[in-house]
Amino acid sequence: SNWFGSWQPILLWCVGVLIPSECKTLHLYEARYLALLEEALYKRQNSLVHFVLDPVLSSSSKDSFAVRYGCLVQIESVQKLDFGALVSIRGVCRVNIKNLLQMEPYLRGDVSPMMDKSCDGTGLGLRISRLRESMCNLHSLQMKLKVPEDEPLQTNIKSSLMWSEKETFEGYGEEFIPGLVERLSFAAYQSVSGMSDAELLTLQKYKIKAMDSTDTLERVNSGIEYVEHNIGMVAARLAIQNI
């Protein structure tokens, strides 16, 4: 992983945690972010780090923020626009940002991978099978929903599941690729078409909990709970749609 090194470009994002396996499209248009994009594409094998600032409560009157929820991402596609570019990124691995080494024109930092503790929990294999089955069921239900024509044919959860089950990940050192079970444990936390603001807020809470945890089984169980809740939600929408 020598290409990765200490000087990884970092994209600061103030809203929305990005988790491993998740795909997100960003509209980059500021000159500094376009410069960051160029470095990521041509010097960092289509990679950068996405992170959010987390407010910290303190006794001082000044606002304080901690660097949290860093995620190494792979750039999957770039669409140039008259004003900036649409960039599709895929979360790969949680990272710790140990030190910010450059602030201008964009951030660079020294990062290291963050992985789960080794998990040999009894029944983990059965729970993973349950999670996979639930995700496939949710995808099948979502495909029956009437959605806007510009919605992709593949649901977010199916896309994340397919990425998680990949056998090879070119361009990364092994230390930056979570194991299959850990990858699958993150794939559950994806949005569903037509979610309300309250439902999206609930998803963010689940994602933050998933990023904070280093217990694979805990995350798998939480993922099953979340996916099966969404199955009920989508089934109710389908029932209304078919009236």
N, C-alpha and C positions, 0 to 999 in steps of 0.2 A: 504493500500500500504506500510505496514511496511517493507516488504522485499526489497523495492526499496531503501529507505534510502538515505544517503548522499554519500555513497561510490560506486557509479556506475562506472564500468569500461568503458573507453572511447577509441574508435578506431579513431585515427587521420587519415584522408584521405586528400590528397592534390589535388585531381582532382575529379570533379563530385559531385554535390549536390544530396543527397538522400532525397526523399520526402515521406510523409506518403502514404501508399498503394503500393509503388514501391518495386519490388523485384530485388535484385542484387546478383551476385555470386562473391565472393572474393577468391583469392588464398592467404592464409596465410601461411607463412613459417618461418618468423623470430621467434626466441625463445620467445621474449617478447610478440608477438602477439599470439603465441600458448598458452602461460601462461594466457593471457587475455581471450582467447577462453575458456580455462578450467574453469576459474572462472565464466564466463558468463553461461556456461552449467550447472555447478554443484552447484553454490552458488547464481545465480541471475535469476533462472527460464528461462534460454535460452535468456537472454536479455543483451543488451549493448547499448551504445550511439555512433552513427556515426556522426562525424562532420568534417568540412573542415575549414582550415585557410583562412581568407580573407585578402589580402594585403591592408594596409592602407597607404595612401599618407601622408607624413610628411616632415617637413623642414629639419630634421636631415638626415645625410648620411646613417644611419643604416636602414636596412629593418625593417618594423614594420608589425605585423599581429594581426588581431582580431579574436577571437573565435566566429564563426557564423554558422548558418545553422545546428544546432544540431538536430538530429532525433533519438528518441528512436526506437530501432529495435528489432524484434523477430527473433531468429535463427530458420529457418524452416528445414534445413537439413545440415548434415556434412558428407562429403566424405573424408575419410583418404587416403592420397597419400603416395608414397614412400618419397616424399619431401614436407612435410606440409599437408595442408588440403584445400579442396574446401568447402566453407561455403556459403550457401544460406541464405540471410537475407531479412526481409520484414520491410519496414518503418511503424511505428505505429503512432507516435505523435511528433510534433515539441517540442523541449525543449530548455530552456535557461540554459546555463552553468554558474551558478552564481559564482563558484569558483573552481579552480583546486587545489585539495587537495594532490595529489601525482603525481610525474613525472616519477619515476622509480619503477620497471622495465617497467611499462606502466602507462598510465594516468588514474587517477580516479578523479571524480569531483562531486560537489554538483549541482544537476539539478532540475528544476521545469518545469511543462508542460506549453506550450504556445498555447493558443486557440484563435479562432476568437472572435471578439466582437459579442454580440448577434445580430442576423439578422432576422428581421421580414419584410424584403423588399417586397414590392408589386410585385407579379409575380414570386417570387423565386421558388415556386413549379412548375410553368410552365417551367421555365428555366432549372430546374433540370430534368424534363421529356425530354426536348429537348436535354440536355447533354447525358442522358442515351441512348436515341434513336440514337444519333450520334455515340456514342461509340460502340453500337451494330452493326451499319451499317459499321463502320470502321473495326471491327473484321470480319464481313462477307466478306468484300472485301479482307482483308489480307489473309483469308483462301484460296482464289482463286489464290494467287500469287504462282509462282514456286519458292521454296526456297530450300537451302541445306537440305539434309536428316537429319542432326543433329539438325535442328531447332525444337523447341518444337511444339506440336500440338496445344497448347493453346497460343494465342497471349498475349503480355504484357498487352495490354489494357483490354482484357477479364479477365485475372488473377487479375488485380488491381480492376476491377469492382466487381468481385466475392468476393474479400476480403472486399471491402468497404461495401458490402451489408450483411455481416455476422451479425447475431443477438446476438452472445455471444463472449466475448473475455476473456478467462480464464487467470488467473495469473496476472491481472493488477488491480490497483485501478481505480475507475471510473474516477478520475480526469486526468488520462493519456489516456483516450479513447475519441477522438473527436466525435462529433455527426455525425449522418448519412450524413447529407447534407455537412458538412465540409469534411468528408472522401471522398465522391463522387466528391467534387470539386477538389481534388488533383488527382483523378484517371485518368483524361484526359491527363496528361502530361507524356506520355509513348512513347518509341521509336517504330519505324516501321521497318520491315526487309528491309535491303538494303539502309539505310539512308546514305547520303553523309556526309563528315566532316562538311560542311556548315549547313546541316540540323540538325546535332547533336548539333552544336553550338547554333542554334536557339532554340532548345529544352532546352538547359541549361539556356538560357536567360529567357524563360518562367518559368522554374522551380525556378530560383532565385526570380523572381517577385512573384510567388505563395508563396514561403516561407516567403518573406518579408511582404506580405499583411495580414491584419487581417479582411478583408472585404470579406465575403463568396460570396456575389452576384458578386462582381468584379471578383473573381477568377473563378466562374462558367461561366460568360460571356467570359472571356479570354479563358477558356477551350473549350467552344463551338467553338470559332474562330479557336483555334489550331486544334481541331479534324476535323473540316470541311475542313480546309486547307489540312490536311493529307488525307482525303477522296478523294479530287481532285487529289492529288499526286498519290495515289495508283490506282485510276481509270485510270489515264493516263498511268501508268506502265502496267496495265492489257490490255489496248488497244494496246499497243506496243507488249506485250507478245502474243496476239492473232492474230497478223498480219500474 
